[in-house]
Amino acid sequence: MIEQDRISPYSISTISSRQDVNNSTTNETTKTSSESSNFSTVKWIAFVSIIFVLVLLVAVYIFRTNQGDSNLNQNSRQIFETEKGSFEKTEKKNKKTKPSDSKAAITNSYDKSITKELDKAQSILDKDQIADALQRFEALTKKYPKSPRAMYGKAQSLDKLAEQRQSNNILLESIETYRKAADTPNCPTELKRRAVRRQAERLSFLGRSGQAANVLRRLLDELPGDIEVMNELGVQYLMTGKNRDAENIYNQAYKVYEEAAGKGIFLSALQRSLYNADTPLTARPWWTPEETGYERAIRKLEANWEVIKDEGISLLDKKSGGFIPEEENLREQGDWKQFTLYQRGRKNAAACQKTPQTCAIIDTIKDATSCKRGQIKYSVMLPGTHVWPHTGPTNCRLRLHLGLVIPNNVAIRVGRETRTWEEGKALIIDDSFDHEVWHNGSTFRLILIVDFWHPDLTPRQRNSLSPI
């Protein structure tokens, strides 16, 4: 009995000792257990049914949603295809109606008769097949000497070839050919405008801003009021420090400097170089040897200044000298000459034969001898000289002046600060800043100029920069 109580689903709290009561209790217990079992089965069936209905509802919902998305996507595709087709039709229409940067504006009646030959040569040049293009344009200029476009194409080919080979001689030939193109009889105005502007830009690239200004001045006489030509002429005047002429173009030169700097033409109103690094470089007019990172090289030059001076003076003592006038007409008055040892990263062997000790010292300074955007040269200035305010062409270099023979009453202004030289000591400037020189003394002033790479330039940048 006790065992039965343990396994019974439900216990009876009061148990009678009589047998009939036991039998009755057992029957009731069995009945209750059966009913409970039946009830559980019904609940399970109901639960499963509810789950099935819910799953069915969810499936129906998902099916309808997907169908809606499919329709939406189909509609979207239809809309996209419609808009795309409309856009393409508009583009085709624009291509038909939009005037291309066509050659019509640079083609006169004479060139129209040889358009196919000109276009063929131009397409070859556009593919940078420079040598082939140059050969074709040269042939065209000989066959059709009255063709402005043939001469212009030849100038462009030489321009690209000069850049490819880094040749100033070829660049000078290109500059002359641009001039010939502009001077061809019946040259279209637009072609003349392009040719002269490019001629001026290439002259400026070579540091010949004075010549660039002259050709732009003549162009402006033919095209009065041409804003772009006026701006470019003003820049060349400002590059050479001809503020009076620039004021005729801009009214107030330094106002223009500020405006030009604001427009990104110049780095600042005082730092007006045009051929600059593709990343920002530390910019200050004056540098100390320690700031350059080249202190050891600078001290070496200072320690050997007397040797360098003696070789420089020996050149001046000869009537044939070797000193040539500086190329740019930067002087207001007086005499300013130079003797170049290195230029654009290349050694002038003939010059170094005349100054062997100086060149031997310089050869050990690779950050200067490798500077493709600089020079190493003696500079002599005679009394009564005033060098106009001007800027160098690039911010990629620092310029060292080593004092060799320094009389009284000489001075250099860089930025807003004016200093003088000292014999045996180096001044380091960033000549991309506006600078000006006076010599009011009684004897010649002699210095050695050494250009170093700007210390912020990476080796990759130094290797990739074109020579100046």
LINFENSUL-V718438 format. One record per run of one state. SS is the DSSP state (2 for helix, 1 for strand, 0 for the rest). FROM is the first residue (numbers start at 1). TO is the last residue. Records with the same first field share a line. If there is no record, write none. Layout:
SS: FROM-TO + FROM-TO
//
This chain:
0: 1-1 + 8-18 + 98-103 + 107-108 + 113-114 + 127-129 + 144-147 + 166-167 + 184-188 + 206-208 + 223-226 + 240-242 + 251-252 + 263-270 + 272-274 + 276-285 + 288-288 + 293-294 + 304-304 + 318-323 + 326-330 + 334-335 + 344-345 + 348-348 + 355-355 + 363-365 + 370-374 + 382-384 + 391-393 + 395-396 + 406-409 + 415-416 + 420-425 + 430-432 + 434-434 + 440-444 + 454-458 + 465-468
2: 2-7 + 19-97 + 104-106 + 109-112 + 115-126 + 130-143 + 148-165 + 168-183 + 189-205 + 209-222 + 227-239 + 243-250 + 253-262 + 289-292 + 295-303 + 305-317 + 349-354 + 356-362 + 366-369 + 459-464
1: 271-271 + 275-275 + 286-287 + 324-325 + 331-333 + 336-343 + 346-347 + 375-381 + 385-390 + 394-394 + 397-405 + 410-414 + 417-419 + 426-429 + 433-433 + 435-439 + 445-453
//
